[in-house]
Amino acid sequence: MVQSYKQNPTLEDNYDTIIIGSGMGSLTCGAILAKESQKVLILEQHYTAGGFTHVFKRKGYEWDVGIHYIGEVGRPKSAVKKLFDYITNSELKWADMGEVYDRIIIGDTSYDFVKGTANFKEKLISYFPKEANAINEYIKLVFKANKASKTFFMEKAIPSWMSKLFGTFMRKPYLKYANKTTYDVLSSLTSNQELIKVLSGQYGDYGLPPKQSSFVMHASVVKHYLSGGNFPIGGSSRIVETVDPIIESSGGTILVKAEVDEIVIKKNTATGVKMTDGKIINAKNIISGTGIVTTYNKLLPMHVVAKHNLKSQLQKVSPSVAHICLYIGLNGTPEELNLAKTNLWIYPDDGDHDFCVERYLKNSDAPFPLVYISFPAAKDPDWNNRYPGKSTIDVLTLMPYELVEQWKDSKWMKRGDEYDAFKEKLSQRLLNILYKHEPQLVGKVDHYELSTPLTTKHFVNYEKGEIYGLDHTPKRYNQRFLQPRTPIKNFYLTGQDIVTAGVAAALFSGVLTTSAMTGKNLMKKILAKK
């Protein structure tokens, strides 16, 4: 039926908790519960565990599919660093990306985002000397929004009776920022459209341009990287490799090629899961880390969905953006190819971000609204030990699912000549952009392959190949059902849908879910640990 992440697992009939999906939220839940002495089973439908933290290997190369950089792990006392240390017993190590983590390129002009809040402000003011007041005020608002987030997310995990008493007060300060778009806030500070375009130059990290995205999502990303960017030493597969022993230490297992057909519900209580081969595995608690849309549409019995009117919840949210990624393998080490660690964010110079997105959605041959280039081989100090004489690059852009929907019923890697031609055209467009900014790479590319929203749908099981779960609009933050608890007893949700986009957010979702489940303030426990 199934295959273990490790060889020859012992599969039992009963577990304390079964977790569906093996993304960052699920892995965090698994490790925390294991440390609470629970026997946990994590079920992953694909051949590799990790969700967006997994890697794939081909033609003598390795690519990280979702992790391009992580913030705050360079600060020993940060919550993100403490949490990663807790779920991996400090076995996961990080490499600093250096002073410049992101470079925003608009037309022929580039702007560096440098680490350290004071340095970041100073650098921005050097580009826009007349906008010093706006830049200083902007950073204040970023910190205020993030400070208000603590009680907002904590409220999702506290007991229901407590939420009824204090919930409104806990949510209100954050919603003041959440209900404004990024553009609302930025345009209230400055009328300089170039500065607004630069300040929102990381919008690809959450997928919505400034006039659509909630300011709190933007503020979360900005603050996350102010202390610099980092990359897991040994590649992002080290995440699941370091979490797995924690889960095994309490008798738990991560299983791959283990597809769940349905969550078993008896008398409105989750009691186990039924696998696609009919086998039933029982547990005291069930957690879904597969996203709320997949959970309600595919995993819960239809009569349960109808009973609680769960489909009406799905009408109040929408899927986030989908993307394409060109995975490139090159001959030569990162040093020989002069690859920097800095990420490149490349934008057209005509029109604001929203205009460029709208133009592209109307005509896919129009300029890409953004192109993001990451150099993972350069970021990982262990890379040359594993892949001597080789390098890798990821080149991403947005892609509406509708452009590939006609091939949705075809099989992965066997979608036909027309699909392959469609991908090749996009690949060449992305390669040309890469060569424009990194001309030394012409003639060095050994292998490339393009993933589309259908690839994401196949591996992550998101309905429209979305990369960030649900869209991060102001409306999203007002949906009270986006929390760990569900109307079904002993059944919980985790992952970025109940928090916000990104690996660090999914990491925190695991704390919220396990806190709601156990009734313990696990964040306090983790942060107190030396």
Legacy VTK file of the C-alpha trace (Angstrom):
# vtk DataFile Version 3.0
C-alpha trace
ASCII
DATASET POLYDATA
POINTS 530 float
0.000 0.000 0.000
2.541 2.547 1.140
6.221 3.209 1.286
8.026 4.820 4.198
10.208 7.882 4.107
12.576 5.414 5.788
12.799 1.746 4.742
10.490 -0.992 6.058
8.171 0.887 8.393
6.045 -0.820 10.959
2.534 0.400 10.244
0.184 0.164 13.203
-3.606 0.167 13.405
-3.840 2.990 15.942
-2.034 6.302 16.412
-2.432 9.274 18.710
-2.586 11.615 15.721
-2.704 11.124 11.948
-1.569 14.065 9.820
-2.518 14.214 6.140
0.118 15.886 3.977
3.780 16.435 4.786
4.295 20.160 4.206
5.886 22.513 6.717
2.738 22.837 8.848
2.291 19.067 9.024
5.958 18.404 9.828
5.836 21.017 12.586
2.692 19.443 14.065
4.307 16.021 13.892
7.518 17.061 15.637
5.772 19.059 18.377
3.308 16.246 19.119
6.147 13.716 19.162
7.811 15.874 21.817
4.499 15.754 23.705
4.950 11.925 23.660
2.422 11.295 20.917
2.759 8.543 18.331
2.198 10.342 15.018
1.610 9.082 11.484
2.210 11.523 8.618
0.690 10.415 5.295
2.039 11.839 2.017
0.449 10.809 -1.294
3.613 11.381 -3.356
6.949 9.616 -3.504
8.755 12.341 -1.584
7.897 14.074 1.689
8.083 17.768 2.486
5.384 19.524 0.439
6.877 22.777 -0.854
10.068 21.997 1.125
10.889 18.903 -0.971
13.594 18.609 -3.616
13.736 16.682 -6.866
16.735 15.245 -8.673
17.272 14.839 -12.388
20.206 14.556 -14.804
22.730 14.774 -11.970
21.197 17.920 -10.428
18.988 18.765 -7.455
16.416 21.560 -7.195
14.530 22.967 -4.220
10.932 23.502 -5.349
9.615 25.917 -2.734
12.352 27.219 -0.461
14.369 30.055 -1.967
15.249 31.898 1.228
14.081 32.068 4.828
14.258 35.106 7.092
14.918 35.521 10.813
16.785 32.238 11.302
20.021 34.228 11.448
18.879 35.730 14.757
19.372 33.158 17.567
16.559 34.594 19.717
13.960 34.960 16.959
10.791 32.881 17.217
11.400 31.385 13.760
14.914 30.209 14.697
13.792 28.819 18.065
10.938 26.958 16.433
13.119 25.404 13.729
15.628 24.418 16.435
12.851 22.862 18.508
11.401 20.664 15.754
14.846 19.521 14.510
16.770 19.357 17.803
18.982 22.127 16.332
20.210 19.767 13.605
19.042 22.079 10.795
21.759 24.628 9.982
21.486 27.830 7.983
23.765 29.827 5.690
23.540 33.606 5.528
22.961 35.073 2.056
25.088 38.129 2.741
24.373 41.846 2.832
22.070 42.080 -0.203
19.284 39.489 -0.087
16.937 40.923 -2.756
17.648 43.127 -5.770
14.620 44.885 -7.247
15.196 45.603 -10.951
12.768 47.926 -12.743
13.685 48.306 -16.387
17.402 49.171 -16.317
17.477 50.478 -12.738
18.213 48.279 -9.728
17.604 48.766 -6.009
19.250 46.634 -3.330
17.452 45.431 -0.202
20.185 45.151 2.425
19.965 43.367 5.762
19.486 45.243 9.007
16.588 47.652 9.527
18.781 50.758 9.803
20.815 49.715 6.747
17.636 48.985 4.786
16.236 52.447 5.496
19.556 54.181 4.791
19.929 52.405 1.445
16.372 53.211 0.374
16.811 56.862 1.345
19.988 56.985 -0.764
17.830 56.012 -3.767
14.967 58.354 -2.818
16.505 61.199 -0.745
13.339 63.319 -0.823
11.282 60.435 0.589
13.095 59.940 3.906
9.981 60.703 5.993
7.823 58.310 3.950
10.421 55.525 4.237
10.811 55.949 8.003
7.037 56.011 8.490
6.694 52.931 6.262
9.081 50.882 8.413
7.194 51.961 11.563
3.934 50.708 10.051
5.549 47.388 9.037
6.582 46.811 12.658
3.230 47.953 14.070
1.304 45.566 11.800
3.546 42.667 12.777
3.256 43.451 16.482
-0.546 43.415 16.169
-0.403 39.992 14.493
0.554 38.186 17.705
-2.815 38.419 19.430
-4.677 37.959 16.126
-3.096 34.563 15.509
-3.069 33.578 19.172
-6.851 33.997 19.192
-7.118 31.179 16.636
-5.720 28.693 19.165
-7.378 29.721 22.437
-10.438 27.828 23.741
-13.800 28.776 22.203
-15.203 30.238 25.432
-12.181 32.506 25.741
-12.495 33.563 22.108
-16.120 34.569 22.681
-15.046 36.804 25.577
-11.849 38.336 24.216
-11.710 37.455 20.499
-12.959 40.786 19.143
-10.350 42.732 21.160
-7.568 40.346 20.111
-8.379 40.640 16.408
-9.209 44.325 16.147
-5.693 45.924 16.132
-4.486 43.622 13.339
-7.634 43.993 11.237
-7.037 47.756 11.199
-4.022 46.996 8.969
-5.408 43.849 7.341
-8.416 45.686 5.900
-6.181 48.040 3.915
-4.450 47.057 0.696
-0.696 47.428 0.371
-1.277 50.232 -2.138
-3.703 52.009 0.232
-0.973 52.217 2.849
1.947 53.046 0.539
0.034 55.722 -1.376
-0.937 57.349 1.929
2.770 57.793 2.651
4.089 58.886 -0.747
2.955 59.844 -4.226
6.242 58.618 -5.720
5.123 55.702 -7.913
8.671 54.401 -8.413
9.170 54.175 -4.643
5.820 52.373 -4.272
6.906 49.926 -6.983
10.244 49.308 -5.236
8.745 48.928 -1.743
6.286 46.327 -3.078
9.003 44.599 -5.103
8.722 41.375 -3.097
5.029 40.865 -3.886
5.909 37.634 -5.681
6.560 36.151 -2.230
2.796 36.158 -1.662
1.515 36.484 -5.221
-0.780 39.522 -5.189
0.105 42.989 -6.528
-0.269 46.030 -4.206
-3.816 47.107 -5.092
-5.144 43.618 -4.289
-2.998 42.379 -1.399
-3.655 42.996 2.273
-1.032 45.243 3.845
-0.482 42.753 6.689
0.708 40.099 4.249
3.111 42.577 2.703
4.320 43.775 6.121
4.893 40.187 7.230
7.197 39.468 4.273
9.100 42.744 4.601
9.832 42.322 8.308
10.661 38.624 7.837
13.653 39.515 5.657
14.841 42.741 7.288
17.453 40.753 9.208
18.600 39.113 5.952
17.958 35.941 4.000
19.184 32.423 4.797
19.274 29.036 3.088
19.306 25.550 4.668
22.781 24.048 4.490
22.515 20.824 2.513
19.371 21.993 0.700
15.742 22.141 1.789
15.472 18.327 1.974
17.369 18.740 5.253
14.112 19.957 6.817
12.289 16.637 6.542
15.547 14.749 7.211
15.994 16.523 10.548
12.310 16.379 11.567
11.900 12.672 10.778
14.046 11.364 13.701
11.997 13.472 16.149
8.775 11.851 14.924
10.352 8.366 14.985
11.622 8.897 18.539
8.042 8.637 19.818
7.150 5.663 17.652
5.822 7.759 14.759
6.354 7.425 11.013
6.344 9.525 7.848
4.861 7.497 4.991
5.091 8.407 1.313
3.014 6.962 -1.532
0.228 6.881 1.058
-2.906 8.445 -0.383
-5.880 9.058 1.865
-9.274 8.422 0.288
-11.420 9.801 3.102
-11.375 10.933 6.703
-13.516 8.594 8.814
-16.189 10.505 10.746
-18.480 8.814 13.289
-21.093 10.817 15.202
-19.386 14.044 14.123
-16.051 12.821 15.502
-12.953 12.077 13.411
-11.753 8.566 14.264
-9.298 7.697 11.496
-8.582 7.659 7.766
-9.494 5.312 4.968
-6.666 4.768 2.471
-7.240 4.392 -1.286
-6.754 0.622 -0.936
-9.558 0.485 1.652
-7.361 0.047 4.733
-8.563 2.014 7.762
-6.056 3.458 10.235
-7.434 4.809 13.503
-6.312 7.766 15.588
-7.523 9.948 18.453
-6.991 13.095 16.382
-6.781 13.864 12.656
-5.029 16.908 11.181
-5.230 17.960 7.545
-2.331 19.975 6.160
-3.559 19.723 2.578
-5.303 23.098 2.437
-8.907 23.916 3.252
-10.159 23.549 -0.354
-8.690 20.072 -0.863
-9.804 19.030 2.632
-13.439 20.023 2.148
-13.741 18.995 -1.503
-11.855 15.688 -1.424
-11.185 14.357 2.073
-14.296 14.871 4.158
-17.417 12.756 3.505
-19.959 14.742 1.497
-22.720 14.375 4.101
-20.410 15.908 6.728
-19.550 18.819 4.410
-23.270 19.361 3.778
-24.206 19.078 7.463
-21.860 21.909 8.434
-22.393 23.892 5.227
-18.634 23.922 4.672
-18.916 24.637 0.936
-20.286 28.083 1.825
-16.960 28.825 3.512
-15.117 28.059 0.281
-17.239 30.673 -1.504
-15.677 33.331 0.737
-12.065 32.632 -0.253
-10.235 32.230 -3.540
-7.075 30.353 -4.565
-3.799 32.241 -4.738
-1.734 32.696 -7.868
-0.182 29.803 -9.788
3.301 29.935 -11.289
5.789 28.454 -13.688
9.373 27.679 -12.714
12.287 27.002 -15.033
14.727 24.668 -13.283
18.172 25.095 -14.821
21.302 22.939 -14.473
24.664 24.360 -15.537
28.207 23.151 -16.072
30.553 24.955 -13.684
30.618 25.750 -9.989
28.766 28.815 -8.640
32.176 30.465 -8.214
33.266 29.707 -11.790
29.954 30.981 -13.155
30.056 34.087 -10.947
26.644 33.354 -9.406
25.632 35.668 -6.565
23.472 34.680 -3.610
21.193 37.703 -4.123
17.703 37.048 -5.498
16.686 39.097 -8.537
13.167 40.550 -8.852
12.780 41.814 -12.414
9.903 44.080 -13.461
8.842 46.000 -16.596
9.418 49.754 -16.276
6.103 50.793 -17.796
3.145 50.970 -15.431
2.673 49.857 -11.838
2.626 46.229 -10.653
-1.149 45.914 -10.941
-1.166 47.263 -14.497
1.585 44.826 -15.546
-0.320 41.873 -14.039
-3.576 42.897 -15.698
-1.878 43.325 -19.077
-0.316 39.864 -18.812
-3.606 38.221 -17.757
-5.265 39.672 -20.858
-2.418 38.610 -23.149
0.115 35.987 -22.051
2.521 37.167 -24.775
2.774 40.551 -23.040
5.860 41.142 -20.868
5.928 39.006 -17.730
4.705 41.158 -14.797
7.604 39.838 -12.744
10.466 37.380 -13.096
12.207 36.046 -9.999
15.664 34.471 -10.272
17.213 32.455 -7.441
20.677 30.863 -7.297
20.320 27.993 -4.794
23.679 26.409 -5.604
25.398 29.668 -4.639
23.412 29.957 -1.385
24.275 26.474 -0.071
27.875 26.122 1.228
27.485 22.319 1.043
26.501 22.335 -2.639
29.973 21.754 -4.108
30.463 18.729 -1.850
27.334 17.096 -3.268
27.464 18.304 -6.868
31.047 19.241 -7.787
31.413 21.177 -11.037
27.659 21.851 -11.281
25.237 24.687 -10.480
21.494 25.301 -10.476
19.216 28.293 -11.013
15.441 28.731 -10.585
13.557 31.263 -12.734
9.897 31.880 -11.803
6.972 33.943 -12.962
3.208 34.035 -12.504
0.968 31.849 -14.666
-2.843 31.712 -14.707
-4.053 28.127 -14.297
-6.456 28.668 -17.204
-3.530 28.714 -19.663
-2.806 25.038 -18.956
-6.286 23.848 -17.996
-6.849 22.190 -21.397
-4.217 19.565 -20.464
-5.535 18.895 -16.934
-6.668 15.336 -17.738
-3.306 14.303 -19.189
-0.619 12.498 -17.175
2.470 14.064 -15.638
5.460 13.943 -18.031
3.124 12.643 -20.765
0.976 15.630 -21.674
1.687 15.632 -25.416
3.586 17.577 -28.095
1.394 20.679 -27.948
1.980 21.054 -24.210
5.716 20.486 -24.654
5.835 23.188 -27.365
3.909 25.552 -25.066
6.465 24.928 -22.307
9.442 25.340 -24.649
8.246 28.769 -25.779
7.980 29.889 -22.153
11.359 28.340 -21.322
13.069 30.329 -24.067
11.435 33.556 -22.899
12.698 32.973 -19.356
16.179 31.956 -20.556
16.453 35.180 -22.558
15.645 37.207 -19.431
18.238 35.243 -17.459
20.892 35.831 -20.139
20.129 39.555 -20.224
20.931 39.848 -16.516
23.580 37.112 -16.315
25.255 37.175 -19.786
28.173 35.025 -18.584
25.796 32.032 -18.522
25.255 31.880 -22.296
26.481 28.448 -23.449
26.750 27.112 -19.880
23.239 25.635 -19.551
23.366 21.827 -19.533
19.719 21.034 -18.747
16.439 22.873 -18.153
12.842 21.896 -17.525
9.722 23.891 -16.842
7.073 23.193 -14.221
3.581 24.620 -14.732
0.486 24.928 -12.507
-0.362 21.354 -13.576
2.930 20.195 -12.030
2.050 21.939 -8.770
-1.426 20.434 -8.861
0.054 16.970 -9.392
2.564 17.173 -6.535
0.852 19.393 -3.962
-2.758 18.528 -4.825
-3.893 22.157 -4.953
-6.939 22.399 -7.219
-5.633 25.137 -9.519
-1.910 24.673 -9.000
-1.817 27.602 -6.580
1.443 28.120 -4.700
0.307 30.131 -1.653
-2.944 28.414 -0.703
-5.616 31.091 -0.426
-5.332 34.628 -1.779
-4.089 37.174 0.759
-6.711 39.863 0.167
-8.165 42.022 2.983
-11.310 39.859 2.817
-9.326 36.706 3.655
-8.292 37.978 7.084
-11.924 38.448 8.117
-12.810 34.768 7.651
-13.095 33.314 11.141
-13.187 29.722 9.880
-9.523 29.946 8.843
-8.351 28.476 12.139
-7.164 25.093 13.458
-10.512 23.982 14.917
-13.334 22.702 12.739
-16.990 21.894 13.566
-15.938 18.216 13.664
-14.621 16.907 16.968
-10.959 15.808 16.997
-10.435 17.111 13.457
-8.056 20.033 12.879
-6.480 22.071 10.076
-2.890 23.249 9.716
-0.716 24.911 7.061
-0.557 28.330 5.442
-4.329 28.593 4.947
-4.891 29.138 8.678
-2.067 31.705 8.968
-0.470 33.404 5.935
1.750 32.474 2.997
5.221 31.041 3.295
7.313 28.441 5.063
7.711 30.418 8.295
3.948 31.004 8.469
3.286 27.294 7.905
5.821 26.609 10.671
3.756 28.787 13.057
0.530 27.142 11.906
1.872 23.909 13.365
2.204 25.581 16.764
-1.322 26.999 16.579
-2.828 23.650 15.579
-1.061 21.627 18.249
-1.858 24.284 20.894
-5.552 24.211 19.966
-5.492 20.409 20.024
-3.669 19.914 23.328
-4.984 22.965 25.164
-1.396 23.991 25.988
0.438 27.240 25.227
3.130 25.467 23.232
4.612 28.679 21.796
5.428 29.874 25.301
7.014 26.506 26.062
9.133 26.554 22.892
10.296 30.161 23.289
11.248 29.527 26.928
13.507 26.639 25.940
17.220 27.515 26.063
LINES 1 531
530 0 1 2 3 4 5 6 7 8 9 10 11 12 13 14 15 16 17 18 19 20 21 22 23 24 25 26 27 28 29 30 31 32 33 34 35 36 37 38 39 40 41 42 43 44 45 46 47 48 49 50 51 52 53 54 55 56 57 58 59 60 61 62 63 64 65 66 67 68 69 70 71 72 73 74 75 76 77 78 79 80 81 82 83 84 85 86 87 88 89 90 91 92 93 94 95 96 97 98 99 100 101 102 103 104 105 106 107 108 109 110 111 112 113 114 115 116 117 118 119 120 121 122 123 124 125 126 127 128 129 130 131 132 133 134 135 136 137 138 139 140 141 142 143 144 145 146 147 148 149 150 151 152 153 154 155 156 157 158 159 160 161 162 163 164 165 166 167 168 169 170 171 172 173 174 175 176 177 178 179 180 181 182 183 184 185 186 187 188 189 190 191 192 193 194 195 196 197 198 199 200 201 202 203 204 205 206 207 208 209 210 211 212 213 214 215 216 217 218 219 220 221 222 223 224 225 226 227 228 229 230 231 232 233 234 235 236 237 238 239 240 241 242 243 244 245 246 247 248 249 250 251 252 253 254 255 256 257 258 259 260 261 262 263 264 265 266 267 268 269 270 271 272 273 274 275 276 277 278 279 280 281 282 283 284 285 286 287 288 289 290 291 292 293 294 295 296 297 298 299 300 301 302 303 304 305 306 307 308 309 310 311 312 313 314 315 316 317 318 319 320 321 322 323 324 325 326 327 328 329 330 331 332 333 334 335 336 337 338 339 340 341 342 343 344 345 346 347 348 349 350 351 352 353 354 355 356 357 358 359 360 361 362 363 364 365 366 367 368 369 370 371 372 373 374 375 376 377 378 379 380 381 382 383 384 385 386 387 388 389 390 391 392 393 394 395 396 397 398 399 400 401 402 403 404 405 406 407 408 409 410 411 412 413 414 415 416 417 418 419 420 421 422 423 424 425 426 427 428 429 430 431 432 433 434 435 436 437 438 439 440 441 442 443 444 445 446 447 448 449 450 451 452 453 454 455 456 457 458 459 460 461 462 463 464 465 466 467 468 469 470 471 472 473 474 475 476 477 478 479 480 481 482 483 484 485 486 487 488 489 490 491 492 493 494 495 496 497 498 499 500 501 502 503 504 505 506 507 508 509 510 511 512 513 514 515 516 517 518 519 520 521 522 523 524 525 526 527 528 529
